[in-house]
Every structure is written in C-alpha cells, then in structure tokens.
Amino acid sequence: MAHLRRAPLAVLCLLGGAAVSTCAVLLHDYAWGLVLGVVTTFALLVALPPGWWSRLSFAVGWVVVLWQATTERPEGDYLVSSDVSGYALLLAGMVVLAGGFVGLVRRGRPAGDSGGVETAP
C-alpha cells in the first residue's frame, strides 16, 4: 500500500528530471548553461531522498531525455554537440545515472556502533 502513495511522487520526480535535462540539453552549448544545468542537476540529485521513487526516478527521467537528444534528428543533425560541452553533458549523464543507482543502497550502522551516543558503563 505504501508503494501506491509513492507512485505520484515517482512520476513527479521523473518529470522533474526530464524538465531539468531538457534545459541542460538546450543550453549546454553556452558555458553558463552547461554549468547551470549540471549544478542544478547534481544539487537536486543530492537533495532528493534515496530510493527508487525519488532519486532513481529523477535520474531516469534525466537520462531518458539526454538519450533522446543524442539520437539523430530527421534533418541529420544532433541536439548534443560533439565538442567538449557535449561530452561533458554525456559524462554528467553517466554520473547522474550512477548517482540514481547509488541512492538505492541503504546505509546502515555497523554492528556495535552506537551512532555517536555515549553509553554509561
């Protein structure tokens, strides 16, 4: 039942990732656009809580738009240029996808770790 409550959030994160990626793809030819797109992407990726319904959904939405932008258009050209800024955007896409999957890993405390709380002997 908890998954049904998280489904709208997953869709929202997916659409948010697609929107941010669209902006990054369209502005990556400008140095300020590339920096703004990558910084915004990484800030949102870090700010989202870990999980398939948030961080991974955002990353998948981001990468799907980037993937669609790298395919050849009917005119024979590409939206992502084959220069330094284009390759930087592709590298950012790989990092975003990896960050989405890393967000699935649950970090727990090692056995015997008090979490910084002092215990009385």
DRENPA-3360 file (N, C-alpha, C; in nm, 2 decimals, always signed):
BEGIN
1 = MAHLRRAP = +0.08/-0.12/+0.00/+0.00/+0.00/+0.00/+0.09/+0.13/+0.00 ~ +0.20/+0.12/+0.06/+0.29/+0.23/+0.07/+0.34/+0.27/-0.07 ~ +0.35/+0.17/-0.16/+0.40/+0.19/-0.30/+0.30/+0.28/-0.37 ~ +0.17/+0.26/-0.35/+0.07/+0.34/-0.42/+0.08/+0.49/-0.38 ~ +0.12/+0.52/-0.25/+0.13/+0.65/-0.21/+0.25/+0.72/-0.27 ~ +0.35/+0.64/-0.30/+0.48/+0.70/-0.36/+0.48/+0.71/-0.51 ~ +0.38/+0.64/-0.57/+0.38/+0.65/-0.72/+0.36/+0.79/-0.78 ~ +0.28/+0.88/-0.72/+0.27/+1.01/-0.77/+0.40/+1.09/-0.75;
9 = LAVLCLLG = +0.47/+1.06/-0.64/+0.60/+1.13/-0.62/+0.70/+1.08/-0.72 ~ +0.70/+0.95/-0.76/+0.79/+0.89/-0.86/+0.77/+0.96/-0.99 ~ +0.64/+0.98/-1.03/+0.61/+1.04/-1.16/+0.65/+1.18/-1.15 ~ +0.63/+1.25/-1.04/+0.67/+1.39/-1.03/+0.83/+1.40/-1.04 ~ +0.90/+1.32/-0.98/+1.05/+1.32/-0.99/+1.09/+1.28/-1.13 ~ +1.02/+1.19/-1.20/+1.06/+1.15/-1.33/+1.04/+1.27/-1.42 ~ +0.93/+1.34/-1.41/+0.90/+1.46/-1.49/+1.00/+1.58/-1.46 ~ +1.03/+1.59/-1.33/+1.13/+1.69/-1.29/+1.26/+1.67/-1.35;
17 = GAAVSTCA = +1.31/+1.54/-1.35/+1.43/+1.51/-1.41/+1.43/+1.53/-1.56 ~ +1.32/+1.50/-1.63/+1.31/+1.53/-1.77/+1.31/+1.68/-1.80 ~ +1.25/+1.76/-1.72/+1.25/+1.90/-1.74/+1.39/+1.96/-1.72 ~ +1.46/+1.92/-1.61/+1.59/+1.97/-1.59/+1.69/+1.93/-1.70 ~ +1.67/+1.81/-1.75/+1.76/+1.76/-1.85/+1.73/+1.83/-1.99 ~ +1.60/+1.86/-2.01/+1.57/+1.94/-2.13/+1.64/+2.07/-2.13 ~ +1.63/+2.14/-2.02/+1.70/+2.27/-2.01/+1.85/+2.26/-2.03 ~ +1.91/+2.15/-1.96/+2.05/+2.13/-1.97/+2.09/+2.10/-2.12;
25 = VLLHDYAW = +2.02/+2.02/-2.19/+2.05/+1.99/-2.33/+2.04/+2.11/-2.42 ~ +1.93/+2.19/-2.40/+1.91/+2.30/-2.48/+2.01/+2.41/-2.46 ~ +2.07/+2.42/-2.34/+2.16/+2.53/-2.30/+2.31/+2.49/-2.29 ~ +2.34/+2.36/-2.32/+2.48/+2.31/-2.30/+2.58/+2.37/-2.39 ~ +2.54/+2.43/-2.50/+2.64/+2.50/-2.59/+2.70/+2.62/-2.53 ~ +2.63/+2.69/-2.44/+2.68/+2.80/-2.37/+2.75/+2.75/-2.24 ~ +2.86/+2.81/-2.21/+2.93/+2.77/-2.09/+2.85/+2.79/-1.96 ~ +2.78/+2.90/-1.95/+2.70/+2.92/-1.83/+2.58/+2.83/-1.83;
33 = GLVLGVVT = +2.53/+2.79/-1.94/+2.42/+2.69/-1.95/+2.46/+2.55/-1.91 ~ +2.58/+2.51/-1.95/+2.63/+2.38/-1.91/+2.65/+2.38/-1.76 ~ +2.71/+2.48/-1.71/+2.74/+2.48/-1.56/+2.61/+2.49/-1.48 ~ +2.52/+2.57/-1.53/+2.39/+2.58/-1.46/+2.31/+2.45/-1.46 ~ +2.31/+2.39/-1.58/+2.24/+2.26/-1.59/+2.30/+2.15/-1.51 ~ +2.43/+2.14/-1.51/+2.50/+2.03/-1.43/+2.49/+2.06/-1.28 ~ +2.51/+2.18/-1.24/+2.50/+2.22/-1.10/+2.36/+2.20/-1.04 ~ +2.26/+2.24/-1.12/+2.12/+2.22/-1.08/+2.08/+2.07/-1.07;
41 = TFALLVAL = +2.13/+1.99/-1.17/+2.10/+1.85/-1.17/+2.17/+1.78/-1.05 ~ +2.29/+1.81/-1.02/+2.36/+1.75/-0.90/+2.30/+1.79/-0.77 ~ +2.26/+1.92/-0.76/+2.20/+1.97/-0.64/+2.07/+1.90/-0.61 ~ +1.99/+1.88/-0.71/+1.86/+1.81/-0.70/+1.88/+1.67/-0.67 ~ +1.98/+1.61/-0.73/+2.01/+1.47/-0.71/+2.05/+1.44/-0.56 ~ +2.13/+1.53/-0.51/+2.17/+1.52/-0.37/+2.06/+1.55/-0.27 ~ +1.98/+1.65/-0.31/+1.87/+1.69/-0.22/+1.75/+1.59/-0.21 ~ +1.73/+1.51/-0.31/+1.63/+1.41/-0.31/+1.66/+1.30/-0.21;
49 = PPGWWSRL = +1.56/+1.25/-0.14/+1.59/+1.13/-0.05/+1.62/+1.01/-0.14 ~ +1.71/+0.92/-0.09/+1.74/+0.80/-0.16/+1.62/+0.71/-0.18 ~ +1.61/+0.64/-0.29/+1.50/+0.55/-0.31/+1.47/+0.54/-0.46 ~ +1.40/+0.43/-0.50/+1.36/+0.42/-0.64/+1.25/+0.52/-0.67 ~ +1.17/+0.56/-0.58/+1.06/+0.65/-0.61/+1.10/+0.80/-0.61 ~ +1.23/+0.83/-0.58/+1.27/+0.97/-0.58/+1.40/+0.99/-0.66 ~ +1.51/+0.95/-0.60/+1.64/+0.98/-0.67/+1.65/+0.90/-0.80 ~ +1.62/+0.77/-0.80/+1.63/+0.70/-0.92/+1.53/+0.74/-1.03;
57 = SFAVGWVV = +1.41/+0.78/-0.99/+1.31/+0.83/-1.09/+1.36/+0.96/-1.15 ~ +1.42/+1.05/-1.07/+1.47/+1.17/-1.12/+1.59/+1.14/-1.22 ~ +1.68/+1.05/-1.19/+1.79/+1.02/-1.27/+1.74/+0.95/-1.40 ~ +1.64/+0.87/-1.40/+1.60/+0.80/-1.52/+1.53/+0.90/-1.61 ~ +1.45/+0.99/-1.56/+1.39/+1.10/-1.64/+1.50/+1.19/-1.70 ~ +1.60/+1.22/-1.63/+1.71/+1.30/-1.68/+1.78/+1.23/-1.80 ~ +1.82/+1.10/-1.78/+1.89/+1.03/-1.87/+1.81/+0.99/-2.00 ~ +1.68/+0.97/-1.98/+1.60/+0.94/-2.10/+1.59/+1.06/-2.19;
65 = VLWQATTE = +1.58/+1.18/-2.14/+1.58/+1.29/-2.23/+1.71/+1.31/-2.29 ~ +1.82/+1.29/-2.22/+1.96/+1.30/-2.28/+1.97/+1.20/-2.39 ~ +1.93/+1.08/-2.37/+1.94/+0.97/-2.47/+1.86/+1.01/-2.59 ~ +1.74/+1.06/-2.58/+1.66/+1.10/-2.69/+1.73/+1.22/-2.77 ~ +1.80/+1.30/-2.69/+1.86/+1.42/-2.76/+1.99/+1.38/-2.83 ~ +2.05/+1.26/-2.80/+2.17/+1.22/-2.87/+2.14/+1.14/-2.99 ~ +2.02/+1.10/-3.02/+1.99/+1.03/-3.14/+1.97/+1.13/-3.25 ~ +2.00/+1.08/-3.38/+2.00/+1.17/-3.49/+1.85/+1.22/-3.52;
73 = RPEGDYLV = +1.84/+1.35/-3.55/+1.72/+1.41/-3.59/+1.69/+1.39/-3.73 ~ +1.57/+1.41/-3.78/+1.53/+1.39/-3.92/+1.62/+1.47/-4.02 ~ +1.66/+1.59/-3.97/+1.74/+1.68/-4.05/+1.88/+1.63/-4.07 ~ +1.92/+1.53/-3.99/+2.06/+1.47/-3.99/+2.15/+1.53/-3.89 ~ +2.10/+1.62/-3.80/+2.19/+1.68/-3.70/+2.15/+1.63/-3.56 ~ +2.23/+1.67/-3.46/+2.21/+1.63/-3.33/+2.18/+1.75/-3.24 ~ +2.11/+1.73/-3.13/+2.09/+1.83/-3.03/+2.22/+1.85/-2.94 ~ +2.28/+1.73/-2.91/+2.40/+1.74/-2.83/+2.52/+1.74/-2.92;
81 = SSDVSGYA = +2.60/+1.85/-2.91/+2.71/+1.87/-3.00/+2.83/+1.78/-2.96 ~ +2.91/+1.75/-3.06/+3.03/+1.66/-3.04/+3.15/+1.74/-3.02 ~ +3.14/+1.82/-2.91/+3.26/+1.90/-2.87/+3.27/+1.88/-2.72 ~ +3.35/+1.97/-2.65/+3.38/+1.95/-2.51/+3.26/+1.96/-2.43 ~ +3.17/+2.06/-2.46/+3.05/+2.07/-2.38/+2.95/+1.96/-2.40 ~ +2.95/+1.90/-2.52/+2.86/+1.79/-2.54/+2.91/+1.66/-2.47 ~ +3.04/+1.64/-2.47/+3.09/+1.53/-2.40/+3.09/+1.55/-2.25 ~ +3.09/+1.67/-2.20/+3.08/+1.70/-2.06/+2.93/+1.67/-2.02;
89 = LLLAGMVV = +2.84/+1.70/-2.10/+2.70/+1.67/-2.07/+2.68/+1.52/-2.07 ~ +2.74/+1.44/-2.16/+2.72/+1.30/-2.16/+2.79/+1.24/-2.04 ~ +2.90/+1.29/-2.00/+2.96/+1.25/-1.87/+2.88/+1.27/-1.75 ~ +2.82/+1.39/-1.75/+2.72/+1.42/-1.64/+2.61/+1.33/-1.64 ~ +2.56/+1.28/-1.76/+2.45/+1.19/-1.77/+2.49/+1.05/-1.70 ~ +2.61/+1.01/-1.73/+2.66/+0.89/-1.67/+2.67/+0.90/-1.52 ~ +2.71/+1.01/-1.47/+2.72/+1.04/-1.32/+2.58/+1.04/-1.26 ~ +2.49/+1.10/-1.33/+2.35/+1.11/-1.28/+2.29/+0.97/-1.27;
97 = LAGGFVGL = +2.31/+0.89/-1.37/+2.26/+0.75/-1.37/+2.32/+0.67/-1.25 ~ +2.45/+0.69/-1.24/+2.52/+0.62/-1.13/+2.47/+0.67/-1.00 ~ +2.45/+0.80/-0.98/+2.40/+0.86/-0.86/+2.26/+0.81/-0.83 ~ +2.18/+0.79/-0.93/+2.05/+0.73/-0.90/+2.05/+0.59/-0.85 ~ +2.14/+0.51/-0.90/+2.15/+0.37/-0.85/+2.22/+0.37/-0.72 ~ +2.32/+0.45/-0.69/+2.38/+0.46/-0.56/+2.28/+0.50/-0.45 ~ +2.18/+0.58/-0.49/+2.08/+0.61/-0.40/+1.99/+0.50/-0.35 ~ +2.00/+0.39/-0.42/+1.92/+0.27/-0.38/+1.98/+0.19/-0.27;
105 = VRRGRPAG = +2.11/+0.21/-0.25/+2.19/+0.14/-0.14/+2.15/+0.20/-0.01 ~ +2.11/+0.12/+0.08/+2.08/+0.16/+0.22/+2.20/+0.15/+0.30 ~ +2.23/+0.26/+0.37/+2.35/+0.27/+0.46/+2.30/+0.24/+0.60 ~ +2.36/+0.14/+0.66/+2.33/+0.11/+0.79/+2.45/+0.13/+0.88 ~ +2.42/+0.12/+1.01/+2.53/+0.13/+1.11/+2.59/+0.00/+1.13 ~ +2.73/-0.01/+1.14/+2.79/-0.14/+1.17/+2.75/-0.19/+1.30 ~ +2.75/-0.32/+1.32/+2.71/-0.38/+1.45/+2.80/-0.33/+1.56 ~ +2.74/-0.29/+1.67/+2.82/-0.24/+1.78/+2.84/-0.09/+1.77;
113 = DSGGVETA = +2.79/-0.03/+1.67/+2.81/+0.12/+1.66/+2.70/+0.19/+1.73 ~ +2.73/+0.27/+1.82/+2.62/+0.34/+1.90/+2.57/+0.47/+1.83 ~ +2.63/+0.50/+1.71/+2.59/+0.62/+1.64/+2.63/+0.75/+1.70 ~ +2.74/+0.74/+1.78/+2.79/+0.86/+1.85/+2.73/+0.89/+1.98 ~ +2.64/+0.80/+2.03/+2.58/+0.82/+2.16/+2.66/+0.75/+2.26 ~ +2.70/+0.82/+2.36/+2.78/+0.76/+2.47/+2.69/+0.68/+2.56 ~ +2.73/+0.56/+2.59/+2.66/+0.48/+2.68/+2.73/+0.47/+2.81 ~ +2.65/+0.46/+2.92/+2.71/+0.45/+3.06/+2.76/+0.31/+3.08;
121 = P = +2.88/+0.30/+3.14/+2.93/+0.16/+3.17/+2.85/+0.09/+3.28;
% end
